[in-house]
Amino acid sequence: MSPKNLNVSNKTHKVLLNQLKDKQTSKIYKKFEKNLKLNEDFIVAVSGGPDSLALCFLSKIYSIKKHIKVKYLHVDHKLRNNSTKEAKFVKLLLKKLSINLEILTWFGKKPKSNIQSVARDKRYALMINKAKKLKINNILLGHHNDDLIENFFIRILRGSGLNGMVSFDQKTYLQNINLIRPLLKFSKQNLEYITKKIFKNYVEDPSNKNDEFKRVKIRNFIKNLELEGFDNHKFNLTIKNLRFANESIKYFVEKNLKDNSTNSKNKKFIILNKNFFLQPEEVVFRSLTGVLKGVGNKYYPVRGKKIDKLIYQIKNDDTFITTLGNCIIKKVNSSVIVSKER
């Protein structure tokens, strides 16, 4: 870096750090720093909304203080006519903080149904591919406490079990990349405060107001609950208690996988023995879900009804072959072989 560019960078850093003189901003940043605890280079996923822009500011301060390299990525899905214009607008917003935003574009055929889910999967795929090229193992996502609550109710509507309802963790893994959510203990109100103070502007996603999407319906439902006295603090305590119970079940799931499954030498398939399916129902369900997710290399697990149907088939049919979750499942005698579908 040239002396001139270094001088500009130092001035920008000073301006950014001066923002911490505001008591509310400083309080939010200290909480962010305590939650993140990361000493490696990372990527920040940027949508352009108030949550992700707040994450951009907080992560930029963090990188300055910790002397860590950070890359900022935005995915232009091209699902709306003005998406490219919005992407460029976000790039200009971040440029004011000396943040260079790289725009990744989703080319190809666009879905006509299940749009948000397909777009999310494609977004993760593009960012993870970029992370691997950059040799960076951590991607920061802007999900916050309001998202956690929304996710809980969405999973209830889907008929999810305990694991599904509390699985919105601060850190998850996909294709050996850490997906980190450092804002889960922050309310949307906190993040909007940061964004309005620092950026003065942000992108409004019109889909957030389209009640054809389930998430928007849930968001409106929660707002009505708040009018009736819904308590976020007590809700978070409930989630915490449910997670304790969930961890106990996870212990037995891991034990079942260790004791009753075997990887082939070339790691192209997994063999599940008879005892794998003689465990308590929830343990078998989660164990098999984990196997299919791992072998199929999918971010989201197979839906519960399909897993239940497969378990019933395994327990009642002597031999069969089927496909599910990008996997081939074959039963031979009392063993089940799971391999990746090609």
C-alpha positions in Angstrom: 0.0 0.0 0.0 1.3 3.4 -1.0 2.0 6.1 1.7 -0.9 8.1 0.3 -3.4 5.2 0.5 -2.1 4.3 4.0 -2.7 7.8 5.2 -6.3 7.8 3.8 -6.9 4.4 5.4 -5.6 5.7 8.8 -7.9 8.7 8.6 -10.9 6.5 7.8 -10.0 4.2 10.7 -9.9 7.2 13.0 -13.3 8.5 11.9 -14.8 5.0 12.4 -13.3 4.5 15.8 -14.6 8.0 16.8 -18.1 6.6 16.3 -17.5 4.6 19.5 -17.6 7.9 21.5 -21.4 7.6 21.3 -22.5 5.6 24.4 -25.1 3.5 22.7 -22.8 2.6 19.7 -20.0 1.8 22.1 -22.3 -0.4 24.2 -23.5 -2.3 21.1 -19.9 -2.8 19.8 -18.6 -4.1 23.1 -21.4 -6.7 23.2 -20.6 -7.6 19.5 -16.9 -8.0 20.3 -17.6 -10.2 23.3 -19.9 -12.5 21.2 -17.7 -12.8 18.2 -14.3 -13.9 19.7 -12.7 -14.6 16.3 -9.0 -14.2 15.6 -9.0 -15.4 12.0 -9.8 -13.6 8.7 -13.5 -13.6 7.8 -16.1 -12.7 5.2 -19.2 -10.6 5.8 -22.4 -11.4 3.9 -24.0 -8.1 3.0 -27.6 -7.8 1.8 -27.9 -4.0 2.1 -30.6 -4.0 4.7 -30.2 -2.4 8.2 -29.1 -5.6 9.9 -26.3 -6.4 7.5 -25.1 -2.8 7.3 -24.8 -2.7 11.1 -22.8 -5.9 10.8 -20.5 -4.2 8.3 -19.8 -1.4 10.6 -19.3 -3.6 13.7 -17.1 -6.1 11.9 -15.0 -3.3 10.3 -14.3 -1.9 13.8 -13.5 -5.4 15.0 -11.1 -6.0 12.1 -9.3 -2.7 12.9 -9.0 -3.4 16.6 -7.9 -7.1 16.1 -5.8 -6.4 12.9 -7.8 -9.0 11.0 -8.5 -9.1 7.2 -12.1 -9.0 6.2 -13.9 -9.3 2.9 -17.4 -8.1 2.1 -19.6 -10.0 -0.3 -23.1 -9.1 -1.8 -25.1 -11.5 -4.0 -27.1 -10.0 -6.8 -29.8 -12.6 -7.3 -31.3 -10.8 -10.3 -34.7 -11.8 -9.1 -35.9 -8.1 -9.4 -35.4 -5.6 -12.2 -33.6 -3.2 -9.9 -31.4 -5.7 -8.0 -28.2 -4.7 -9.9 -28.9 -1.0 -9.2 -29.4 -1.8 -5.5 -26.1 -3.8 -5.4 -24.2 -0.8 -6.8 -26.0 1.5 -4.2 -24.8 -0.7 -1.4 -21.3 -0.7 -2.8 -21.3 3.1 -2.7 -22.6 3.2 0.9 -19.8 0.9 2.1 -17.1 2.8 0.0 -17.6 5.7 2.4 -16.2 3.5 5.2 -13.3 2.4 2.9 -15.1 -1.0 2.6 -14.7 -2.6 -0.8 -17.8 -4.6 -1.5 -17.5 -7.5 -4.0 -20.7 -8.3 -5.9 -21.3 -11.9 -6.8 -24.0 -12.5 -9.5 -26.4 -15.4 -9.7 -26.7 -16.2 -13.4 -29.0 -18.8 -14.8 -32.7 -19.8 -14.7 -34.7 -18.4 -11.8 -37.3 -20.3 -9.7 -41.0 -19.7 -10.0 -41.8 -21.3 -6.6 -40.1 -21.6 -3.3 -38.2 -18.5 -4.3 -36.7 -17.4 -1.0 -35.5 -20.9 -0.1 -33.8 -21.5 -3.5 -32.3 -18.0 -3.5 -30.9 -18.6 0.0 -29.3 -21.9 -1.1 -27.7 -20.2 -4.2 -26.5 -17.3 -2.0 -24.7 -19.7 0.3 -23.2 -21.7 -2.6 -21.8 -18.5 -4.2 -20.3 -17.2 -1.0 -18.8 -20.6 0.1 -17.2 -21.0 -3.3 -15.7 -17.6 -3.0 -14.5 -18.3 0.6 -12.7 -21.4 -0.6 -11.0 -19.5 -3.4 -9.9 -16.8 -0.8 -8.9 -19.6 1.7 -11.1 -18.0 4.3 -13.0 -20.4 6.7 -15.4 -18.0 8.3 -18.5 -16.2 7.0 -20.4 -13.7 9.2 -24.2 -13.6 8.7 -26.5 -10.8 9.8 -29.3 -12.9 11.6 -30.4 -11.3 14.8 -32.7 -12.1 17.8 -35.9 -11.3 15.9 -34.9 -13.8 13.2 -34.4 -16.4 15.8 -37.9 -15.9 17.1 -39.4 -15.9 13.6 -37.5 -19.1 12.8 -38.9 -20.8 16.0 -42.5 -20.1 14.9 -41.8 -21.1 11.2 -40.4 -24.5 12.4 -43.6 -25.0 14.6 -45.8 -24.5 11.5 -43.6 -27.1 9.7 -44.1 -29.6 12.5 -40.4 -29.6 13.4 -39.2 -31.4 16.5 -37.1 -30.0 19.3 -33.9 -29.9 17.3 -35.5 -28.0 14.5 -37.0 -25.3 16.7 -33.8 -24.5 18.5 -31.3 -25.1 15.7 -30.6 -21.5 14.8 -27.2 -21.6 16.3 -24.5 -19.0 16.6 -22.2 -21.2 14.6 -22.9 -23.9 12.0 -20.8 -25.6 9.3 -21.4 -26.0 5.6 -18.7 -27.6 3.3 -16.1 -27.1 6.0 -16.9 -23.3 6.2 -18.0 -21.8 9.5 -21.2 -19.8 9.2 -21.2 -17.4 12.2 -24.2 -15.4 13.5 -22.7 -12.8 15.9 -25.9 -10.8 16.2 -28.3 -13.4 17.6 -28.3 -11.6 21.0 -29.1 -8.2 19.3 -32.6 -6.9 18.6 -33.4 -5.4 15.2 -33.9 -2.1 17.0 -30.2 -2.1 18.1 -29.0 -2.7 14.6 -31.3 -0.1 13.0 -29.8 2.4 15.5 -26.3 1.7 14.2 -27.3 1.8 10.6 -29.2 5.0 10.8 -26.4 6.7 12.7 -23.5 5.5 10.5 -25.0 5.1 7.0 -28.2 7.3 7.2 -29.6 5.0 4.5 -30.1 1.3 3.5 -31.9 -0.9 1.0 -35.6 -1.9 1.6 -36.3 -5.4 0.4 -39.9 -5.3 -1.0 -40.3 -9.0 -0.2 -40.2 -8.1 3.5 -43.7 -6.6 3.0 -45.1 -9.3 0.8 -47.4 -11.4 3.0 -47.4 -14.1 0.4 -44.2 -15.3 2.0 -44.5 -17.3 5.2 -41.8 -15.4 7.0 -43.7 -12.1 6.5 -46.9 -13.7 7.9 -45.0 -14.9 10.9 -43.4 -11.5 11.4 -46.9 -9.8 11.4 -48.1 -12.5 13.8 -45.3 -11.8 16.3 -46.1 -8.1 16.1 -49.7 -8.9 17.1 -48.4 -11.1 20.0 -46.2 -8.1 21.2 -49.4 -6.0 21.4 -50.8 -8.7 23.7 -47.7 -8.6 25.9 -45.3 -11.1 24.3 -42.0 -10.9 26.2 -38.8 -11.4 24.2 -36.7 -11.9 27.4 -38.9 -14.8 28.6 -39.0 -16.3 25.2 -35.2 -16.3 25.0 -35.1 -18.1 28.4 -37.5 -20.7 27.0 -35.2 -21.2 24.0 -32.2 -21.5 26.4 -34.0 -24.3 28.5 -35.0 -26.1 25.3 -31.4 -26.1 24.1 -30.2 -27.7 27.4 -32.6 -30.6 26.7 -31.5 -30.7 23.0 -27.9 -31.1 24.0 -28.7 -34.2 26.0 -30.3 -35.8 23.0 -27.3 -34.8 20.8 -25.0 -36.8 23.1 -26.9 -40.0 22.4 -27.1 -39.2 18.7 -23.3 -38.8 18.5 -22.9 -42.1 20.4 -25.2 -43.9 18.0 -23.3 -42.6 15.0 -20.0 -43.6 16.6 -21.1 -47.1 17.7 -23.4 -48.1 14.9 -22.1 -46.6 11.6 -19.0 -47.2 9.6 -17.4 -45.1 6.9 -16.0 -47.0 3.8 -12.2 -46.8 3.4 -12.6 -44.4 0.5 -15.3 -42.5 2.4 -17.7 -42.8 -0.5 -20.5 -44.5 1.5 -21.6 -45.1 5.1 -22.9 -48.5 6.5 -25.5 -48.4 9.2 -25.9 -51.6 11.2 -29.0 -53.1 12.7 -28.4 -51.5 16.2 -28.4 -48.0 14.5 -32.2 -48.4 14.2 -32.8 -50.0 17.7 -32.3 -46.7 19.6 -35.0 -44.4 20.9 -37.2 -42.9 18.1 -35.8 -39.4 18.3 -32.2 -40.6 18.4 -32.8 -42.7 15.2 -34.5 -39.9 13.5 -31.7 -37.4 14.2 -28.9 -39.9 13.5 -30.3 -40.7 10.0 -31.1 -37.1 9.3 -27.4 -36.2 10.0 -26.1 -39.1 7.8 -28.2 -37.9 4.9 -27.3 -34.3 5.3 -23.6 -35.2 5.6 -23.4 -37.6 2.7 -25.7 -35.5 0.5 -23.7 -32.4 1.3 -26.9 -30.3 1.8 -27.1 -27.3 4.1 -30.7 -27.9 5.1 -31.8 -31.4 6.3 -34.5 -33.5 4.6 -38.0 -32.7 5.8 -39.2 -34.8 8.8 -42.1 -36.5 7.0 -39.7 -38.0 4.4 -37.3 -39.2 7.2 -40.2 -40.8 9.1 -41.3 -42.6 5.9 -37.7 -43.8 5.2 -37.3 -45.2 8.8 -40.6 -47.1 8.5 -39.4 -48.6 5.2 -36.0 -49.5 6.7 -37.7 -51.3 9.6 -40.3 -53.1 7.6 -38.7 -54.0 4.2 -36.0 -56.6 3.9 -34.4 -55.1 0.8 -34.9 -51.9 -1.2 -33.1 -49.1 -2.9 -34.3 -45.4 -3.0 -33.1 -41.9 -3.2 -33.5 -39.0 -0.8 -31.6 -35.8 0.0 -29.1 -36.2 -2.8 -28.3 -39.8 -1.4 -28.8 -43.3 -2.5 -30.2 -45.5 0.3 -29.9 -49.2 -0.1 -30.9 -51.9 2.4 -29.1 -55.3 2.2 -30.1 -57.9 4.9 -30.1 -55.9 8.2 -27.7 -53.2 7.1 -28.3 -49.9 5.3 -25.8 -48.4 2.9 -25.9 -44.6 2.2 -24.0 -43.1 -0.7 -24.0 -39.8 -2.6 -26.3 -39.7 -5.6 -24.4 -38.9 -8.8 
